[in-house]
Amino acid sequence: MERLTINIPETKSSLVKQILKEFGVVIQPEKKANTADFREKLANVSVWSDDDLKVFEESKTAFENLKPQQW
């Protein structure tokens, strides 16, 4: 199923919705964003320290220095 967003003039909205429903289109109500929820989720995002990132740098360096064996 494909998701489609269309802008309909207010005067034609009910007519277009009716026609689309007759074709089997599911019309979902518009979601209102709750900024308090977003702020709460953002406040819980973890922050990585330099020590946490050092492991990745060391692994990257070790991988780059890896030499494949000759057959």
Gaussian input, Z-matrix of N, CA and C with variables (Angstrom, degrees):
# hf/3-21g

backbone

0 1
 N
 C     1     B1
 C     2     B2     1     A1
 N     3     B3     2     A2     1     D1
 C     4     B4     3     A3     2     D2
 C     5     B5     4     A4     3     D3
 N     6     B6     5     A5     4     D4
 C     7     B7     6     A6     5     D5
 C     8     B8     7     A7     6     D6
 N     9     B9     8     A8     7     D7
 C    10    B10     9     A9     8     D8
 C    11    B11    10    A10     9     D9
 N    12    B12    11    A11    10    D10
 C    13    B13    12    A12    11    D11
 C    14    B14    13    A13    12    D12
 N    15    B15    14    A14    13    D13
 C    16    B16    15    A15    14    D14
 C    17    B17    16    A16    15    D15
 N    18    B18    17    A17    16    D16
 C    19    B19    18    A18    17    D17
 C    20    B20    19    A19    18    D18
 N    21    B21    20    A20    19    D19
 C    22    B22    21    A21    20    D20
 C    23    B23    22    A22    21    D21
 N    24    B24    23    A23    22    D22
 C    25    B25    24    A24    23    D23
 C    26    B26    25    A25    24    D24
 N    27    B27    26    A26    25    D25
 C    28    B28    27    A27    26    D26
 C    29    B29    28    A28    27    D27
 N    30    B30    29    A29    28    D28
 C    31    B31    30    A30    29    D29
 C    32    B32    31    A31    30    D30
 N    33    B33    32    A32    31    D31
 C    34    B34    33    A33    32    D32
 C    35    B35    34    A34    33    D33
 N    36    B36    35    A35    34    D34
 C    37    B37    36    A36    35    D35
 C    38    B38    37    A37    36    D36
 N    39    B39    38    A38    37    D37
 C    40    B40    39    A39    38    D38
 C    41    B41    40    A40    39    D39
 N    42    B42    41    A41    40    D40
 C    43    B43    42    A42    41    D41
 C    44    B44    43    A43    42    D42
 N    45    B45    44    A44    43    D43
 C    46    B46    45    A45    44    D44
 C    47    B47    46    A46    45    D45
 N    48    B48    47    A47    46    D46
 C    49    B49    48    A48    47    D47
 C    50    B50    49    A49    48    D48
 N    51    B51    50    A50    49    D49
 C    52    B52    51    A51    50    D50
 C    53    B53    52    A52    51    D51
 N    54    B54    53    A53    52    D52
 C    55    B55    54    A54    53    D53
 C    56    B56    55    A55    54    D54
 N    57    B57    56    A56    55    D55
 C    58    B58    57    A57    56    D56
 C    59    B59    58    A58    57    D57
 N    60    B60    59    A59    58    D58
 C    61    B61    60    A60    59    D59
 C    62    B62    61    A61    60    D60
 N    63    B63    62    A62    61    D61
 C    64    B64    63    A63    62    D62
 C    65    B65    64    A64    63    D63
 N    66    B66    65    A65    64    D64
 C    67    B67    66    A66    65    D65
 C    68    B68    67    A67    66    D66
 N    69    B69    68    A68    67    D67
 C    70    B70    69    A69    68    D68
 C    71    B71    70    A70    69    D69
 N    72    B72    71    A71    70    D70
 C    73    B73    72    A72    71    D71
 C    74    B74    73    A73    72    D72
 N    75    B75    74    A74    73    D73
 C    76    B76    75    A75    74    D74
 C    77    B77    76    A76    75    D75
 N    78    B78    77    A77    76    D76
 C    79    B79    78    A78    77    D77
 C    80    B80    79    A79    78    D78
 N    81    B81    80    A80    79    D79
 C    82    B82    81    A81    80    D80
 C    83    B83    82    A82    81    D81
 N    84    B84    83    A83    82    D82
 C    85    B85    84    A84    83    D83
 C    86    B86    85    A85    84    D84
 N    87    B87    86    A86    85    D85
 C    88    B88    87    A87    86    D86
 C    89    B89    88    A88    87    D87
 N    90    B90    89    A89    88    D88
 C    91    B91    90    A90    89    D89
 C    92    B92    91    A91    90    D90
 N    93    B93    92    A92    91    D91
 C    94    B94    93    A93    92    D92
 C    95    B95    94    A94    93    D93
 N    96    B96    95    A95    94    D94
 C    97    B97    96    A96    95    D95
 C    98    B98    97    A97    96    D96
 N    99    B99    98    A98    97    D97
 C   100   B100    99    A99    98    D98
 C   101   B101   100   A100    99    D99
 N   102   B102   101   A101   100   D100
 C   103   B103   102   A102   101   D101
 C   104   B104   103   A103   102   D102
 N   105   B105   104   A104   103   D103
 C   106   B106   105   A105   104   D104
 C   107   B107   106   A106   105   D105
 N   108   B108   107   A107   106   D106
 C   109   B109   108   A108   107   D107
 C   110   B110   109   A109   108   D108
 N   111   B111   110   A110   109   D109
 C   112   B112   111   A111   110   D110
 C   113   B113   112   A112   111   D111
 N   114   B114   113   A113   112   D112
 C   115   B115   114   A114   113   D113
 C   116   B116   115   A115   114   D114
 N   117   B117   116   A116   115   D115
 C   118   B118   117   A117   116   D116
 C   119   B119   118   A118   117   D117
 N   120   B120   119   A119   118   D118
 C   121   B121   120   A120   119   D119
 C   122   B122   121   A121   120   D120
 N   123   B123   122   A122   121   D121
 C   124   B124   123   A123   122   D122
 C   125   B125   124   A124   123   D123
 N   126   B126   125   A125   124   D124
 C   127   B127   126   A126   125   D125
 C   128   B128   127   A127   126   D126
 N   129   B129   128   A128   127   D127
 C   130   B130   129   A129   128   D128
 C   131   B131   130   A130   129   D129
 N   132   B132   131   A131   130   D130
 C   133   B133   132   A132   131   D131
 C   134   B134   133   A133   132   D132
 N   135   B135   134   A134   133   D133
 C   136   B136   135   A135   134   D134
 C   137   B137   136   A136   135   D135
 N   138   B138   137   A137   136   D136
 C   139   B139   138   A138   137   D137
 C   140   B140   139   A139   138   D138
 N   141   B141   140   A140   139   D139
 C   142   B142   141   A141   140   D140
 C   143   B143   142   A142   141   D141
 N   144   B144   143   A143   142   D142
 C   145   B145   144   A144   143   D143
 C   146   B146   145   A145   144   D144
 N   147   B147   146   A146   145   D145
 C   148   B148   147   A147   146   D146
 C   149   B149   148   A148   147   D147
 N   150   B150   149   A149   148   D148
 C   151   B151   150   A150   149   D149
 C   152   B152   151   A151   150   D150
 N   153   B153   152   A152   151   D151
 C   154   B154   153   A153   152   D152
 C   155   B155   154   A154   153   D153
 N   156   B156   155   A155   154   D154
 C   157   B157   156   A156   155   D155
 C   158   B158   157   A157   156   D156
 N   159   B159   158   A158   157   D157
 C   160   B160   159   A159   158   D158
 C   161   B161   160   A160   159   D159
 N   162   B162   161   A161   160   D160
 C   163   B163   162   A162   161   D161
 C   164   B164   163   A163   162   D162
 N   165   B165   164   A164   163   D163
 C   166   B166   165   A165   164   D164
 C   167   B167   166   A166   165   D165
 N   168   B168   167   A167   166   D166
 C   169   B169   168   A168   167   D167
 C   170   B170   169   A169   168   D168
 N   171   B171   170   A170   169   D169
 C   172   B172   171   A171   170   D170
 C   173   B173   172   A172   171   D171
 N   174   B174   173   A173   172   D172
 C   175   B175   174   A174   173   D173
 C   176   B176   175   A175   174   D174
 N   177   B177   176   A176   175   D175
 C   178   B178   177   A177   176   D176
 C   179   B179   178   A178   177   D177
 N   180   B180   179   A179   178   D178
 C   181   B181   180   A180   179   D179
 C   182   B182   181   A181   180   D180
 N   183   B183   182   A182   181   D181
 C   184   B184   183   A183   182   D182
 C   185   B185   184   A184   183   D183
 N   186   B186   185   A185   184   D184
 C   187   B187   186   A186   185   D185
 C   188   B188   187   A187   186   D186
 N   189   B189   188   A188   187   D187
 C   190   B190   189   A189   188   D188
 C   191   B191   190   A190   189   D189
 N   192   B192   191   A191   190   D190
 C   193   B193   192   A192   191   D191
 C   194   B194   193   A193   192   D192
 N   195   B195   194   A194   193   D193
 C   196   B196   195   A195   194   D194
 C   197   B197   196   A196   195   D195
 N   198   B198   197   A197   196   D196
 C   199   B199   198   A198   197   D197
 C   200   B200   199   A199   198   D198
 N   201   B201   200   A200   199   D199
 C   202   B202   201   A201   200   D200
 C   203   B203   202   A202   201   D201
 N   204   B204   203   A203   202   D202
 C   205   B205   204   A204   203   D203
 C   206   B206   205   A205   204   D204
 N   207   B207   206   A206   205   D205
 C   208   B208   207   A207   206   D206
 C   209   B209   208   A208   207   D207
 N   210   B210   209   A209   208   D208
 C   211   B211   210   A210   209   D209
 C   212   B212   211   A211   210   D210

   B1=1.4497
   B2=1.5278
   B3=1.2868
   B4=1.4596
   B5=1.5229
   B6=1.3400
   B7=1.4633
   B8=1.5183
   B9=1.3413
   B10=1.4499
   B11=1.5222
   B12=1.3120
   B13=1.4570
   B14=1.5173
   B15=1.3395
   B16=1.4656
   B17=1.5187
   B18=1.3049
   B19=1.4616
   B20=1.5220
   B21=1.3258
   B22=1.4642
   B23=1.5234
   B24=1.3236
   B25=1.4664
   B26=1.5348
   B27=1.3185
   B28=1.4668
   B29=1.5275
   B30=1.3132
   B31=1.4632
   B32=1.5305
   B33=1.3381
   B34=1.4658
   B35=1.5268
   B36=1.3215
   B37=1.4559
   B38=1.5287
   B39=1.3178
   B40=1.4662
   B41=1.5291
   B42=1.3190
   B43=1.4609
   B44=1.5281
   B45=1.3105
   B46=1.4675
   B47=1.5218
   B48=1.3291
   B49=1.4635
   B50=1.5249
   B51=1.3067
   B52=1.4559
   B53=1.5377
   B54=1.3142
   B55=1.4633
   B56=1.5269
   B57=1.3235
   B58=1.4619
   B59=1.5255
   B60=1.3315
   B61=1.4636
   B62=1.5269
   B63=1.3274
   B64=1.4651
   B65=1.5272
   B66=1.3207
   B67=1.4659
   B68=1.5308
   B69=1.3386
   B70=1.4607
   B71=1.5076
   B72=1.3152
   B73=1.4609
   B74=1.5252
   B75=1.3212
   B76=1.4647
   B77=1.5253
   B78=1.3185
   B79=1.4682
   B80=1.5181
   B81=1.3131
   B82=1.4596
   B83=1.5222
   B84=1.3393
   B85=1.4668
   B86=1.5301
   B87=1.3045
   B88=1.4541
   B89=1.5231
   B90=1.3273
   B91=1.4645
   B92=1.5226
   B93=1.2915
   B94=1.4611
   B95=1.5259
   B96=1.3047
   B97=1.4589
   B98=1.5176
   B99=1.3206
   B100=1.4584
   B101=1.5282
   B102=1.3175
   B103=1.4666
   B104=1.5248
   B105=1.3165
   B106=1.4685
   B107=1.5255
   B108=1.3298
   B109=1.4641
   B110=1.5233
   B111=1.3382
   B112=1.4554
   B113=1.5215
   B114=1.3019
   B115=1.4713
   B116=1.5198
   B117=1.3235
   B118=1.4651
   B119=1.5301
   B120=1.3280
   B121=1.4626
   B122=1.5286
   B123=1.3269
   B124=1.4635
   B125=1.5197
   B126=1.3232
   B127=1.4663
   B128=1.5253
   B129=1.3335
   B130=1.4621
   B131=1.5230
   B132=1.3304
   B133=1.4588
   B134=1.5198
   B135=1.3219
   B136=1.4614
   B137=1.5301
   B138=1.3055
   B139=1.4593
   B140=1.5216
   B141=1.3182
   B142=1.4573
   B143=1.5189
   B144=1.3034
   B145=1.4600
   B146=1.5254
   B147=1.3253
   B148=1.4613
   B149=1.5306
   B150=1.3261
   B151=1.4656
   B152=1.5293
   B153=1.3362
   B154=1.4661
   B155=1.5264
   B156=1.3128
   B157=1.4592
   B158=1.5323
   B159=1.3162
   B160=1.4597
   B161=1.5331
   B162=1.3176
   B163=1.4620
   B164=1.5294
   B165=1.3159
   B166=1.4676
   B167=1.5286
   B168=1.3058
   B169=1.4622
   B170=1.5249
   B171=1.3386
   B172=1.4596
   B173=1.5267
   B174=1.3124
   B175=1.4671
   B176=1.5246
   B177=1.3170
   B178=1.4615
   B179=1.5258
   B180=1.3214
   B181=1.4610
   B182=1.5211
   B183=1.3293
   B184=1.4653
   B185=1.5237
   B186=1.3110
   B187=1.4642
   B188=1.5226
   B189=1.3237
   B190=1.4616
   B191=1.5234
   B192=1.3344
   B193=1.4635
   B194=1.5227
   B195=1.2929
   B196=1.4526
   B197=1.5299
   B198=1.3220
   B199=1.4598
   B200=1.5225
   B201=1.3445
   B202=1.4709
   B203=1.5182
   B204=1.3309
   B205=1.4531
   B206=1.5264
   B207=1.3514
   B208=1.4614
   B209=1.5131
   B210=1.3319
   B211=1.4717
   B212=1.4794
   A1=108.13
   A2=116.32
   A3=122.53
   A4=109.75
   A5=116.21
   A6=121.35
   A7=107.91
   A8=115.79
   A9=121.24
   A10=109.10
   A11=116.70
   A12=122.01
   A13=107.64
   A14=115.51
   A15=119.32
   A16=109.64
   A17=115.93
   A18=122.11
   A19=107.98
   A20=115.79
   A21=121.68
   A22=108.31
   A23=117.55
   A24=119.29
   A25=110.19
   A26=116.26
   A27=121.36
   A28=112.41
   A29=117.68
   A30=121.13
   A31=112.19
   A32=117.79
   A33=121.81
   A34=112.58
   A35=117.71
   A36=122.20
   A37=113.07
   A38=117.68
   A39=119.90
   A40=110.91
   A41=117.89
   A42=121.39
   A43=110.91
   A44=116.68
   A45=120.98
   A46=110.12
   A47=117.77
   A48=121.03
   A49=110.54
   A50=117.45
   A51=121.78
   A52=110.69
   A53=116.61
   A54=120.85
   A55=110.91
   A56=116.01
   A57=119.63
   A58=111.49
   A59=117.33
   A60=120.75
   A61=110.74
   A62=117.37
   A63=120.84
   A64=111.53
   A65=116.99
   A66=121.53
   A67=112.14
   A68=116.90
   A69=120.47
   A70=114.95
   A71=116.80
   A72=120.84
   A73=109.39
   A74=116.14
   A75=121.75
   A76=107.70
   A77=116.07
   A78=120.88
   A79=107.96
   A80=115.18
   A81=120.49
   A82=109.50
   A83=116.43
   A84=118.67
   A85=110.23
   A86=115.27
   A87=121.13
   A88=109.36
   A89=115.87
   A90=120.78
   A91=109.75
   A92=115.49
   A93=120.77
   A94=108.43
   A95=116.73
   A96=121.78
   A97=109.80
   A98=114.50
   A99=120.56
   A100=107.46
   A101=116.68
   A102=120.41
   A103=112.26
   A104=117.34
   A105=119.49
   A106=110.19
   A107=117.41
   A108=120.99
   A109=110.86
   A110=116.71
   A111=120.22
   A112=111.26
   A113=116.94
   A114=120.11
   A115=111.04
   A116=116.29
   A117=120.05
   A118=110.50
   A119=116.34
   A120=120.01
   A121=110.90
   A122=117.11
   A123=120.25
   A124=111.87
   A125=116.49
   A126=120.09
   A127=111.13
   A128=117.38
   A129=121.52
   A130=113.54
   A131=117.86
   A132=120.73
   A133=108.78
   A134=115.45
   A135=118.67
   A136=110.52
   A137=115.28
   A138=122.28
   A139=107.13
   A140=115.85
   A141=120.19
   A142=109.83
   A143=115.07
   A144=120.25
   A145=109.39
   A146=116.02
   A147=120.84
   A148=110.88
   A149=116.56
   A150=120.34
   A151=110.91
   A152=116.43
   A153=120.30
   A154=110.58
   A155=116.59
   A156=121.45
   A157=112.64
   A158=116.44
   A159=120.94
   A160=110.71
   A161=117.47
   A162=121.65
   A163=110.24
   A164=116.36
   A165=119.99
   A166=111.18
   A167=116.72
   A168=120.08
   A169=110.86
   A170=116.76
   A171=120.70
   A172=110.62
   A173=117.01
   A174=121.22
   A175=110.45
   A176=116.07
   A177=120.59
   A178=110.45
   A179=116.00
   A180=121.09
   A181=110.40
   A182=116.32
   A183=119.97
   A184=110.59
   A185=117.85
   A186=121.77
   A187=110.84
   A188=116.87
   A189=120.33
   A190=111.89
   A191=116.74
   A192=120.66
   A193=112.41
   A194=117.91
   A195=122.15
   A196=110.03
   A197=116.36
   A198=121.89
   A199=108.19
   A200=117.66
   A201=119.49
   A202=110.72
   A203=114.90
   A204=119.16
   A205=109.84
   A206=114.27
   A207=121.46
   A208=109.30
   A209=117.63
   A210=121.63
   A211=110.41
   D1=144.17
   D2=-177.84
   D3=-107.21
   D4=142.19
   D5=177.41
   D6=-97.42
   D7=134.61
   D8=-176.91
   D9=-135.29
   D10=133.22
   D11=176.39
   D12=-114.26
   D13=126.52
   D14=179.64
   D15=-131.41
   D16=148.86
   D17=175.35
   D18=-100.77
   D19=123.49
   D20=-176.99
   D21=-118.70
   D22=135.04
   D23=175.12
   D24=-59.85
   D25=142.75
   D26=-177.82
   D27=-52.97
   D28=-36.38
   D29=-176.38
   D30=-70.94
   D31=-21.05
   D32=-177.57
   D33=-108.77
   D34=-2.05
   D35=-172.42
   D36=-57.36
   D37=-51.25
   D38=-176.51
   D39=-65.69
   D40=-37.88
   D41=178.91
   D42=-64.29
   D43=-46.67
   D44=-179.20
   D45=-64.53
   D46=-42.13
   D47=178.54
   D48=-61.93
   D49=-41.68
   D50=179.59
   D51=-62.17
   D52=-46.35
   D53=179.66
   D54=-62.91
   D55=-43.97
   D56=-179.50
   D57=-64.19
   D58=-40.32
   D59=178.26
   D60=-62.45
   D61=-36.83
   D62=177.78
   D63=-63.83
   D64=-28.33
   D65=176.92
   D66=-85.67
   D67=0.29
   D68=178.21
   D69=89.64
   D70=13.56
   D71=179.27
   D72=-76.09
   D73=133.98
   D74=177.05
   D75=-91.26
   D76=121.07
   D77=-179.61
   D78=-102.65
   D79=117.11
   D80=-179.07
   D81=-94.99
   D82=140.97
   D83=177.83
   D84=-66.75
   D85=150.72
   D86=-179.38
   D87=-70.02
   D88=132.17
   D89=-178.79
   D90=-87.05
   D91=132.73
   D92=175.36
   D93=-93.60
   D94=129.01
   D95=-179.19
   D96=-75.90
   D97=132.29
   D98=177.75
   D99=-99.95
   D100=105.12
   D101=-175.18
   D102=-65.50
   D103=-28.61
   D104=179.14
   D105=-64.28
   D106=-39.86
   D107=177.90
   D108=-64.13
   D109=-42.96
   D110=178.92
   D111=-63.11
   D112=-42.18
   D113=179.52
   D114=-63.79
   D115=-39.68
   D116=179.70
   D117=-64.89
   D118=-42.96
   D119=179.05
   D120=-65.18
   D121=-40.70
   D122=179.52
   D123=-66.50
   D124=-32.85
   D125=179.43
   D126=-67.68
   D127=-23.85
   D128=-178.31
   D129=-93.83
   D130=5.17
   D131=178.73
   D132=-72.35
   D133=130.48
   D134=-178.49
   D135=-78.02
   D136=153.12
   D137=178.41
   D138=-114.98
   D139=132.85
   D140=-179.46
   D141=-91.23
   D142=134.89
   D143=179.11
   D144=-82.98
   D145=171.42
   D146=177.78
   D147=-63.87
   D148=-33.71
   D149=177.87
   D150=-65.82
   D151=-37.30
   D152=177.61
   D153=-63.83
   D154=-39.85
   D155=-178.11
   D156=-76.83
   D157=-22.39
   D158=-178.90
   D159=-61.77
   D160=-35.15
   D161=179.33
   D162=-60.09
   D163=-41.40
   D164=179.47
   D165=-67.21
   D166=-40.66
   D167=179.05
   D168=-64.74
   D169=-42.01
   D170=178.80
   D171=-64.23
   D172=-40.53
   D173=179.27
   D174=-66.00
   D175=-39.71
   D176=179.12
   D177=-63.56
   D178=-44.14
   D179=179.64
   D180=-64.01
   D181=-43.35
   D182=179.93
   D183=-63.76
   D184=-39.88
   D185=179.89
   D186=-66.95
   D187=-40.34
   D188=179.85
   D189=-67.47
   D190=-29.39
   D191=-179.86
   D192=-87.26
   D193=-1.59
   D194=-179.44
   D195=-70.20
   D196=128.06
   D197=-179.84
   D198=-109.69
   D199=125.57
   D200=178.15
   D201=-69.81
   D202=147.36
   D203=179.90
   D204=-75.77
   D205=147.81
   D206=176.31
   D207=-81.62
   D208=141.09
   D209=177.55
   D210=-92.02

